[in-house]
Amino acid sequence: MPTLQHRHDRDGHVTAVTLDFPTPGTAEFLAHNGFTAIAIDFEHSNPDWATVEDIVRACELTEATVIARVPHSPELVANCLDLGIAHFQLAHVDTAQQVEKILDCARFAPRGTRGIGRSRANRFGHYPGGYQQFQHVAETVSLIVHIESLDGIASLPELVAIDEVDIVLVGAQDLAASMGHIGRSDHLEVQSAMDRIIDTVRTSGKAIGMSASSPTDAAAAAERGATFLLASQARLMSGAASVLHSALDRTPAVQPVTGGTR
C-alpha cells in the first residue's frame, strides 16, 4: 500500500476523505473516484473491528492509503497497527508528549512498548525476513497532527521536529470554538491563528492539511499552501444533495399532459 509520503512526492498533493458511514464498499467506491487516502474515524464513530479490517482490505485492493483518525488511545492505535494501518491522524494535539506517547506504543522494545504477536500486519508470523524485517517496516509510522487549539499552536515548533510527523492538519472549526468564536472560523482572530500554523509548518518543510469538502474549500486550501486536502463523506453527500435540490428549485415542474379526445 503506498504511503502518504510516496503519494505526496509523486503527485504533489494527497486527496483524502473521512468515512462518516464506514463500510468497505464505500471505501472502495471513493478510492475508485479519485481519493487516494481513506480515513476511518474512531473519534466521532465507533466502527466494529471486522468492518475496519474489511475496509483495510478494500483499500489495499484499490491502492488507497488507510488513515486511522484516533483520539489519544494507545490501545486503539495498537489494534490498528495489528491490522496493518500505519498512518494516524491524531485529534486535538496540544503537546509533543501526546505524540510521543502514541509513538511509544508503535515501537517494539527496547524503543517502545508494542507487543510482538501474530497479526494481520505481519502476515500472522510469516512476514518475509522474519520479525527483524517486520520491525523495520512496522515502526515506519506516519502521523498527521490535528491542531485545534492555541495550546497546539504554541507546541508546533516541538511537533514539527518529530520525524514521524509528516502533516499538520488545521482544525479550523475546533480552533474557532477554543478561541470563543464557535461556528466562526472566518473570524479575523481565527484566520490570524490559522496563518500562524501555516507559516510555522511551511518553514519546517512539513505538509499542510486543510478541510476540502467543497470546490470552494478545496481552492481556498490549495491557495494557502495545503497539499493534504481532507474531505468529509457526509459533507460531500450533503453538498451533492444541495446542488440537486437547488437545480430542481430553479426548474419549472413538468406539467402532466391533459386534455385530448377519444
KOLNU-257730 format. One record per residue: residue number from 0; residue in three letters; x, y, z of N, C-alpha, C in turn. Coordinates in steps of 0.2 Angstrom, whole numbers. Layout:
N
[NUM, 'ALA', [X, Y, Z], [X, Y, Z], [X, Y, Z]]
...
***
This chain:
262
[0, 'MET', [4, -6, 0], [0, 0, 0], [4, 6, 0]]
[1, 'PRO', [3, 11, -5], [8, 17, -5], [7, 21, 1]]
[2, 'THR', [13, 24, 3], [12, 28, 9], [10, 35, 7]]
[3, 'LEU', [8, 39, 12], [6, 46, 11], [12, 50, 8]]
[4, 'GLN', [18, 49, 11], [24, 52, 9], [25, 51, 1]]
[5, 'HIS', [24, 44, -1], [26, 42, -8], [21, 46, -12]]
[6, 'ARG', [14, 46, -10], [9, 49, -14], [11, 57, -15]]
[7, 'HIS', [13, 60, -9], [14, 67, -9], [20, 69, -14]]
[8, 'ASP', [25, 65, -13], [31, 66, -18], [29, 65, -25]]
[9, 'ARG', [25, 60, -26], [23, 58, -33], [18, 63, -36]]
[10, 'ASP', [13, 65, -33], [8, 69, -35], [8, 76, -33]]
[11, 'GLY', [12, 78, -28], [12, 85, -26], [6, 86, -21]]
[12, 'HIS', [2, 82, -20], [-4, 83, -15], [-7, 76, -14]]
[13, 'VAL', [-11, 76, -8], [-15, 70, -7], [-22, 72, -6]]
[14, 'THR', [-27, 68, -9], [-34, 70, -8], [-37, 64, -3]]
[15, 'ALA', [-39, 66, 2], [-42, 61, 7], [-49, 62, 9]]
[16, 'VAL', [-52, 57, 11], [-59, 58, 13], [-60, 54, 20]]
[17, 'THR', [-64, 57, 24], [-66, 53, 31], [-72, 50, 30]]
[18, 'LEU', [-72, 43, 32], [-79, 39, 31], [-83, 41, 37]]
[19, 'ASP', [-89, 44, 36], [-93, 46, 41], [-98, 40, 42]]
[20, 'PHE', [-99, 36, 36], [-103, 30, 36], [-98, 24, 34]]
[21, 'PRO', [-94, 21, 39], [-89, 17, 37], [-91, 10, 34]]
[22, 'THR', [-90, 8, 28], [-91, 2, 25], [-86, 0, 20]]
[23, 'PRO', [-84, -6, 19], [-79, -7, 14], [-81, -5, 7]]
[24, 'GLY', [-88, -6, 5], [-90, -4, -1], [-89, 4, -2]]
[25, 'THR', [-91, 8, 3], [-90, 15, 2], [-82, 17, 1]]
[26, 'ALA', [-78, 13, 5], [-71, 15, 4], [-69, 13, -3]]
[27, 'GLU', [-71, 7, -5], [-69, 5, -12], [-71, 10, -17]]
[28, 'PHE', [-78, 12, -17], [-81, 17, -21], [-77, 24, -21]]
[29, 'LEU', [-75, 26, -16], [-72, 33, -15], [-65, 32, -18]]
[30, 'ALA', [-62, 27, -17], [-55, 26, -19], [-55, 25, -27]]
[31, 'HIS', [-60, 22, -30], [-61, 22, -37], [-63, 29, -40]]
[32, 'ASN', [-65, 33, -36], [-67, 40, -38], [-62, 46, -36]]
[33, 'GLY', [-56, 44, -36], [-51, 49, -36], [-48, 50, -29]]
[34, 'PHE', [-50, 48, -24], [-47, 49, -17], [-42, 44, -16]]
[35, 'THR', [-36, 47, -14], [-30, 42, -14], [-29, 40, -7]]
[36, 'ALA', [-33, 43, -2], [-32, 41, 5], [-39, 41, 8]]
[37, 'ILE', [-40, 35, 12], [-47, 34, 16], [-45, 35, 23]]
[38, 'ALA', [-49, 39, 27], [-48, 40, 34], [-54, 36, 38]]
[39, 'ILE', [-53, 32, 42], [-58, 29, 46], [-58, 32, 53]]
[40, 'ASP', [-64, 35, 55], [-65, 39, 60], [-66, 36, 67]]
[41, 'PHE', [-61, 35, 71], [-63, 32, 78], [-64, 37, 83]]
[42, 'GLU', [-64, 44, 81], [-66, 49, 86], [-73, 50, 87]]
[43, 'HIS', [-76, 51, 81], [-84, 53, 81], [-88, 47, 79]]
[44, 'SER', [-85, 41, 78], [-89, 35, 76], [-86, 29, 80]]
[45, 'ASN', [-89, 23, 79], [-87, 18, 83], [-87, 11, 79]]
[46, 'PRO', [-84, 11, 73], [-84, 5, 69], [-82, -1, 72]]
[47, 'ASP', [-85, -7, 71], [-83, -13, 74], [-76, -15, 70]]
[48, 'TRP', [-72, -20, 73], [-66, -22, 70], [-66, -26, 64]]
[49, 'ALA', [-72, -30, 63], [-72, -34, 57], [-73, -29, 51]]
[50, 'THR', [-77, -24, 52], [-78, -19, 47], [-72, -15, 45]]
[51, 'VAL', [-68, -13, 51], [-62, -10, 49], [-57, -14, 45]]
[52, 'GLU', [-57, -20, 47], [-52, -25, 44], [-54, -25, 36]]
[53, 'ASP', [-61, -26, 35], [-63, -26, 28], [-62, -20, 24]]
[54, 'ILE', [-62, -14, 28], [-61, -8, 24], [-53, -7, 22]]
[55, 'VAL', [-49, -10, 27], [-42, -10, 25], [-41, -14, 19]]
[56, 'ARG', [-44, -20, 19], [-43, -25, 13], [-46, -21, 6]]
[57, 'ALA', [-51, -17, 7], [-54, -14, 1], [-49, -9, -1]]
[58, 'CYS', [-46, -5, 3], [-41, 0, 2], [-35, -3, -1]]
[59, 'GLU', [-33, -9, 1], [-27, -12, -2], [-28, -14, -9]]
[60, 'LEU', [-34, -17, -10], [-36, -19, -17], [-36, -13, -22]]
[61, 'THR', [-38, -7, -20], [-38, -1, -24], [-32, 4, -23]]
[62, 'GLU', [-27, 1, -19], [-21, 5, -18], [-22, 12, -15]]
[63, 'ALA', [-28, 12, -11], [-29, 19, -7], [-25, 18, 0]]
[64, 'THR', [-22, 23, 2], [-19, 23, 9], [-24, 24, 14]]
[65, 'VAL', [-23, 20, 19], [-28, 20, 25], [-25, 24, 31]]
[66, 'ILE', [-30, 29, 33], [-28, 33, 39], [-33, 31, 45]]
[67, 'ALA', [-30, 31, 51], [-35, 30, 56], [-35, 37, 60]]
[68, 'ARG', [-41, 40, 60], [-42, 46, 64], [-43, 44, 72]]
[69, 'VAL', [-39, 45, 76], [-40, 42, 83], [-39, 47, 88]]
[70, 'PRO', [-42, 47, 94], [-41, 51, 100], [-35, 48, 103]]
[71, 'HIS', [-33, 51, 109], [-27, 49, 112], [-27, 42, 116]]
[72, 'SER', [-27, 37, 112], [-29, 30, 115], [-23, 25, 112]]
[73, 'PRO', [-18, 24, 116], [-13, 19, 114], [-16, 12, 112]]
[74, 'GLU', [-21, 10, 116], [-24, 3, 115], [-27, 3, 108]]
[75, 'LEU', [-31, 9, 106], [-34, 9, 99], [-29, 9, 94]]
[76, 'VAL', [-23, 13, 95], [-18, 13, 90], [-15, 6, 89]]
[77, 'ALA', [-14, 3, 95], [-11, -4, 94], [-15, -9, 90]]
[78, 'ASN', [-22, -8, 91], [-26, -13, 87], [-26, -11, 80]]
[79, 'CYS', [-25, -5, 78], [-25, -3, 71], [-18, -5, 68]]
[80, 'LEU', [-13, -4, 72], [-6, -7, 69], [-7, -14, 68]]
[81, 'ASP', [-10, -18, 72], [-10, -25, 71], [-14, -27, 64]]
[82, 'LEU', [-19, -22, 62], [-22, -23, 56], [-18, -21, 50]]
[83, 'GLY', [-13, -18, 51], [-9, -16, 45], [-9, -8, 44]]
[84, 'ILE', [-13, -4, 48], [-13, 3, 47], [-7, 6, 50]]
[85, 'ALA', [-4, 10, 46], [2, 14, 48], [2, 21, 48]]
[86, 'HIS', [-4, 24, 46], [-5, 31, 46], [-10, 33, 51]]
[87, 'PHE', [-9, 38, 55], [-13, 40, 60], [-14, 48, 60]]
[88, 'GLN', [-21, 50, 61], [-22, 57, 62], [-24, 57, 69]]
[89, 'LEU', [-20, 61, 73], [-21, 62, 80], [-25, 68, 81]]
[90, 'ALA', [-31, 67, 84], [-35, 73, 85], [-33, 77, 91]]
[91, 'HIS', [-35, 83, 91], [-33, 88, 97], [-26, 87, 100]]
[92, 'VAL', [-21, 88, 96], [-15, 88, 98], [-13, 94, 101]]
[93, 'ASP', [-11, 94, 108], [-9, 100, 111], [-1, 100, 113]]
[94, 'THR', [2, 94, 114], [8, 94, 116], [12, 89, 112]]
[95, 'ALA', [19, 89, 112], [23, 84, 109], [23, 78, 113]]
[96, 'GLN', [22, 78, 120], [21, 72, 124], [16, 68, 122]]
[97, 'GLN', [10, 71, 120], [5, 67, 117], [7, 62, 111]]
[98, 'VAL', [11, 65, 107], [13, 62, 101], [18, 56, 103]]
[99, 'GLU', [22, 58, 108], [27, 53, 110], [24, 47, 113]]
[100, 'LYS', [19, 48, 117], [15, 43, 120], [12, 38, 115]]
[101, 'ILE', [10, 41, 109], [7, 36, 104], [13, 33, 100]]
[102, 'LEU', [19, 36, 99], [24, 33, 96], [27, 27, 100]]
[103, 'ASP', [27, 28, 107], [29, 23, 111], [25, 16, 110]]
[104, 'CYS', [19, 17, 109], [15, 10, 108], [16, 8, 101]]
[105, 'ALA', [19, 12, 96], [20, 9, 89], [27, 6, 89]]
[106, 'ARG', [31, 7, 93], [38, 4, 93], [39, -2, 97]]
[107, 'PHE', [43, -7, 95], [44, -13, 99], [50, -11, 104]]
[108, 'ALA', [50, -16, 109], [56, -15, 114], [62, -16, 110]]
[109, 'PRO', [68, -12, 112], [68, -8, 118], [66, -1, 117]]
[110, 'ARG', [64, 1, 111], [62, 8, 110], [55, 10, 112]]
[111, 'GLY', [51, 5, 113], [44, 6, 114], [41, 0, 118]]
[112, 'THR', [34, 0, 118], [30, -5, 122], [26, -9, 118]]
[113, 'ARG', [27, -9, 111], [22, -13, 107], [24, -20, 108]]
[114, 'GLY', [19, -24, 108], [20, -32, 109], [20, -35, 103]]
[115, 'ILE', [24, -41, 103], [25, -45, 97], [20, -51, 97]]
[116, 'GLY', [17, -51, 92], [12, -57, 91], [10, -58, 84]]
[117, 'ARG', [6, -63, 83], [4, -65, 76], [-2, -60, 74]]
[118, 'SER', [-1, -57, 69], [-7, -52, 67], [-7, -51, 60]]
[119, 'ARG', [-12, -48, 57], [-13, -47, 50], [-7, -43, 47]]
[120, 'ALA', [-5, -38, 52], [1, -34, 49], [7, -38, 48]]
[121, 'ASN', [9, -43, 51], [15, -47, 50], [13, -54, 47]]
[122, 'ARG', [8, -54, 43], [5, -60, 40], [5, -66, 44]]
[123, 'PHE', [3, -64, 50], [2, -69, 55], [8, -74, 57]]
[124, 'GLY', [14, -70, 57], [20, -73, 59], [24, -76, 53]]
[125, 'HIS', [22, -74, 47], [25, -77, 41], [28, -71, 36]]
[126, 'TYR', [30, -66, 40], [32, -60, 36], [39, -61, 33]]
[127, 'PRO', [40, -60, 27], [47, -61, 24], [53, -58, 27]]
[128, 'GLY', [58, -61, 29], [63, -58, 33], [62, -59, 41]]
[129, 'GLY', [56, -62, 43], [55, -63, 50], [54, -56, 53]]
[130, 'TYR', [54, -57, 60], [52, -51, 64], [57, -45, 64]]
[131, 'GLN', [63, -47, 62], [68, -42, 61], [66, -37, 56]]
[132, 'GLN', [64, -40, 50], [62, -36, 44], [56, -32, 46]]
[133, 'PHE', [51, -36, 49], [45, -33, 50], [45, -27, 55]]
[134, 'GLN', [50, -28, 60], [51, -22, 65], [53, -16, 61]]
[135, 'HIS', [57, -16, 56], [59, -10, 52], [53, -7, 49]]
[136, 'VAL', [49, -12, 45], [44, -9, 42], [38, -6, 46]]
[137, 'ALA', [37, -10, 51], [31, -9, 56], [32, -2, 60]]
[138, 'GLU', [38, -1, 61], [39, 5, 65], [40, 12, 61]]
[139, 'THR', [39, 11, 54], [39, 17, 50], [32, 19, 49]]
[140, 'VAL', [29, 23, 55], [23, 25, 55], [23, 33, 53]]
[141, 'SER', [17, 35, 51], [16, 42, 48], [11, 45, 52]]
[142, 'LEU', [12, 51, 55], [7, 54, 59], [5, 61, 56]]
[143, 'ILE', [-2, 62, 57], [-5, 69, 55], [-7, 71, 62]]
[144, 'VAL', [-4, 77, 63], [-6, 80, 70], [-12, 86, 68]]
[145, 'HIS', [-17, 85, 72], [-23, 89, 71], [-23, 95, 76]]
[146, 'ILE', [-21, 101, 74], [-20, 107, 78], [-27, 110, 79]]
[147, 'GLU', [-30, 110, 85], [-37, 113, 86], [-37, 118, 92]]
[148, 'SER', [-32, 120, 94], [-32, 125, 100], [-26, 129, 100]]
[149, 'LEU', [-26, 134, 104], [-20, 139, 105], [-14, 135, 108]]
[150, 'ASP', [-16, 130, 112], [-10, 126, 115], [-7, 122, 110]]
[151, 'GLY', [-10, 120, 105], [-7, 116, 100], [-3, 120, 95]]
[152, 'ILE', [-5, 126, 94], [-1, 131, 90], [5, 133, 94]]
[153, 'ALA', [5, 134, 101], [11, 135, 105], [16, 129, 104]]
[154, 'SER', [14, 123, 104], [18, 117, 103], [20, 115, 97]]
[155, 'LEU', [18, 119, 92], [20, 117, 85], [28, 117, 83]]
[156, 'PRO', [32, 121, 86], [39, 120, 85], [42, 113, 87]]
[157, 'GLU', [39, 111, 93], [41, 104, 95], [38, 99, 91]]
[158, 'LEU', [32, 100, 89], [28, 95, 85], [31, 93, 78]]
[159, 'VAL', [33, 99, 75], [36, 98, 68], [43, 95, 68]]
[160, 'ALA', [46, 95, 74], [53, 92, 75], [53, 85, 75]]
[161, 'ILE', [47, 82, 76], [46, 75, 77], [46, 72, 70]]
[162, 'ASP', [51, 67, 69], [52, 64, 62], [46, 61, 60]]
[163, 'GLU', [42, 58, 64], [36, 54, 61], [30, 58, 60]]
[164, 'VAL', [30, 65, 62], [25, 69, 60], [26, 72, 53]]
[165, 'ASP', [22, 70, 48], [23, 72, 41], [18, 77, 39]]
[166, 'ILE', [12, 78, 42], [7, 83, 40], [4, 86, 47]]
[167, 'VAL', [3, 92, 46], [0, 96, 51], [-7, 98, 48]]
[168, 'LEU', [-12, 96, 51], [-19, 97, 49], [-22, 103, 53]]
[169, 'VAL', [-25, 108, 50], [-28, 114, 53], [-35, 112, 54]]
[170, 'GLY', [-37, 112, 61], [-44, 111, 63], [-47, 117, 64]]
[171, 'ALA', [-50, 120, 59], [-52, 127, 59], [-58, 128, 64]]
[172, 'GLN', [-63, 123, 63], [-69, 124, 67], [-68, 123, 75]]
[173, 'ASP', [-64, 118, 77], [-62, 117, 84], [-58, 123, 86]]
[174, 'LEU', [-53, 125, 82], [-49, 131, 84], [-53, 137, 85]]
[175, 'ALA', [-58, 138, 81], [-63, 144, 82], [-66, 143, 89]]
[176, 'ALA', [-69, 137, 90], [-73, 136, 96], [-68, 137, 102]]
[177, 'SER', [-62, 135, 102], [-57, 136, 108], [-55, 143, 109]]
[178, 'MET', [-56, 147, 104], [-55, 154, 104], [-61, 158, 106]]
[179, 'GLY', [-67, 155, 107], [-73, 159, 109], [-77, 161, 103]]
[180, 'HIS', [-75, 158, 97], [-79, 160, 91], [-82, 154, 88]]
[181, 'ILE', [-86, 150, 91], [-89, 144, 89], [-93, 146, 83]]
[182, 'GLY', [-92, 141, 77], [-95, 142, 71], [-93, 148, 67]]
[183, 'ARG', [-88, 151, 69], [-85, 157, 65], [-78, 156, 64]]
[184, 'SER', [-76, 151, 60], [-69, 150, 58], [-67, 156, 53]]
[185, 'ASP', [-71, 160, 51], [-69, 166, 46], [-68, 172, 51]]
[186, 'HIS', [-68, 171, 57], [-67, 177, 61], [-59, 179, 61]]
[187, 'LEU', [-58, 185, 61], [-51, 188, 59], [-46, 185, 64]]
[188, 'GLU', [-48, 184, 71], [-43, 181, 75], [-42, 174, 74]]
[189, 'VAL', [-47, 170, 72], [-46, 163, 70], [-42, 163, 63]]
[190, 'GLN', [-43, 167, 59], [-39, 167, 52], [-32, 169, 54]]
[191, 'SER', [-31, 173, 58], [-24, 175, 60], [-20, 169, 63]]
[192, 'ALA', [-24, 165, 68], [-21, 160, 71], [-19, 154, 66]]
[193, 'MET', [-24, 153, 61], [-23, 148, 56], [-16, 150, 52]]
[194, 'ASP', [-16, 157, 50], [-10, 159, 47], [-3, 157, 51]]
[195, 'ARG', [-3, 158, 57], [2, 156, 61], [4, 149, 61]]
[196, 'ILE', [-1, 145, 60], [0, 137, 59], [3, 136, 53]]
[197, 'ILE', [1, 139, 47], [3, 138, 41], [10, 140, 40]]
[198, 'ASP', [12, 146, 43], [18, 149, 42], [24, 145, 46]]
[199, 'THR', [22, 142, 51], [26, 138, 55], [28, 131, 52]]
[200, 'VAL', [22, 128, 49], [23, 122, 46], [27, 123, 39]]
[201, 'ARG', [25, 128, 35], [29, 129, 29], [36, 130, 30]]
[202, 'THR', [38, 133, 35], [45, 134, 37], [49, 128, 39]]
[203, 'SER', [45, 123, 42], [48, 117, 44], [49, 112, 38]]
[204, 'GLY', [45, 113, 33], [46, 108, 27], [41, 103, 27]]
[205, 'LYS', [37, 103, 33], [31, 98, 33], [25, 100, 29]]
[206, 'ALA', [21, 95, 28], [15, 97, 23], [9, 100, 28]]
[207, 'ILE', [5, 104, 24], [0, 107, 27], [-7, 104, 25]]
[208, 'GLY', [-11, 102, 30], [-18, 99, 28], [-23, 104, 30]]
[209, 'MET', [-28, 104, 26], [-34, 108, 27], [-41, 104, 25]]
[210, 'SER', [-46, 107, 27], [-53, 104, 25], [-54, 106, 18]]
[211, 'ALA', [-57, 101, 14], [-58, 102, 7], [-64, 98, 5]]
[212, 'SER', [-70, 100, 8], [-76, 96, 6], [-80, 99, 1]]
[213, 'SER', [-78, 105, -2], [-82, 108, -7], [-77, 111, -12]]
[214, 'PRO', [-79, 112, -18], [-74, 116, -23], [-71, 122, -20]]
[215, 'THR', [-75, 126, -16], [-73, 132, -14], [-68, 131, -8]]
[216, 'ASP', [-69, 126, -4], [-65, 125, 2], [-58, 122, -1]]
[217, 'ALA', [-59, 118, -6], [-53, 115, -9], [-48, 120, -12]]
[218, 'ALA', [-51, 125, -16], [-47, 130, -19], [-44, 135, -14]]
[219, 'ALA', [-48, 136, -9], [-45, 141, -4], [-39, 137, 0]]
[220, 'ALA', [-40, 131, 1], [-35, 127, 5], [-28, 127, 1]]
[221, 'ALA', [-29, 125, -6], [-24, 125, -10], [-20, 132, -11]]
[222, 'GLU', [-24, 137, -11], [-21, 144, -12], [-17, 146, -5]]
[223, 'ARG', [-19, 143, 0], [-15, 144, 6], [-9, 139, 7]]
[224, 'GLY', [-8, 135, 2], [-2, 130, 3], [-4, 123, 5]]
[225, 'ALA', [-10, 122, 6], [-11, 115, 9], [-10, 110, 3]]
[226, 'THR', [-7, 104, 5], [-6, 99, 0], [-9, 92, 2]]
[227, 'PHE', [-12, 92, 8], [-16, 87, 11], [-23, 89, 11]]
[228, 'LEU', [-27, 87, 7], [-34, 90, 6], [-39, 85, 9]]
[229, 'LEU', [-42, 86, 14], [-47, 81, 18], [-54, 83, 17]]
[230, 'ALA', [-58, 79, 14], [-65, 80, 13], [-69, 75, 18]]
[231, 'SER', [-75, 77, 19], [-79, 73, 24], [-84, 69, 19]]
[232, 'GLN', [-85, 63, 20], [-90, 59, 16], [-97, 62, 17]]
[233, 'ALA', [-99, 64, 23], [-106, 67, 25], [-107, 74, 21]]
[234, 'ARG', [-101, 78, 21], [-102, 84, 18], [-102, 84, 11]]
[235, 'LEU', [-98, 79, 8], [-99, 78, 1], [-106, 76, -1]]
[236, 'MET', [-109, 72, 3], [-116, 69, 1], [-121, 75, 2]]
[237, 'SER', [-120, 79, 7], [-125, 84, 8], [-124, 90, 3]]
[238, 'GLY', [-118, 91, 1], [-116, 96, -4], [-119, 94, -11]]
[239, 'ALA', [-119, 87, -13], [-122, 85, -19], [-129, 85, -18]]
[240, 'ALA', [-132, 84, -13], [-140, 84, -12], [-142, 92, -13]]
[241, 'SER', [-138, 96, -10], [-140, 103, -10], [-140, 106, -17]]
[242, 'VAL', [-135, 104, -21], [-134, 106, -28], [-140, 103, -32]]
[243, 'LEU', [-142, 97, -31], [-148, 94, -34], [-154, 97, -33]]
[244, 'HIS', [-155, 99, -26], [-162, 102, -24], [-162, 109, -27]]
[245, 'SER', [-156, 112, -27], [-156, 119, -29], [-158, 119, -37]]
[246, 'ALA', [-155, 114, -40], [-156, 114, -48], [-164, 113, -49]]
[247, 'LEU', [-167, 108, -45], [-174, 107, -45], [-178, 113, -44]]
[248, 'ASP', [-176, 117, -39], [-180, 123, -37], [-180, 128, -42]]
[249, 'ARG', [-175, 128, -46], [-174, 133, -52], [-178, 130, -58]]
[250, 'THR', [-180, 124, -58], [-183, 121, -64], [-190, 121, -64]]
[251, 'PRO', [-194, 124, -68], [-201, 123, -68], [-203, 116, -68]]
[252, 'ALA', [-208, 114, -64], [-211, 107, -63], [-213, 105, -70]]
[253, 'VAL', [-212, 99, -71], [-215, 96, -78], [-223, 95, -77]]
[254, 'GLN', [-226, 98, -81], [-234, 98, -81], [-236, 91, -84]]
[255, 'PRO', [-241, 88, -80], [-244, 82, -83], [-248, 84, -90]]
[256, 'VAL', [-248, 80, -95], [-251, 81, -101], [-259, 79, -100]]
[257, 'THR', [-263, 84, -101], [-270, 84, -100], [-274, 85, -107]]
[258, 'GLY', [-280, 84, -107], [-284, 85, -112], [-284, 80, -118]]
[259, 'GLY', [-286, 82, -124], [-286, 77, -129], [-293, 73, -129]]
[260, 'THR', [-295, 70, -134], [-301, 66, -135], [-300, 59, -137]]
[261, 'ARG', [-305, 55, -136], [-305, 49, -138], [-311, 48, -143]]
***
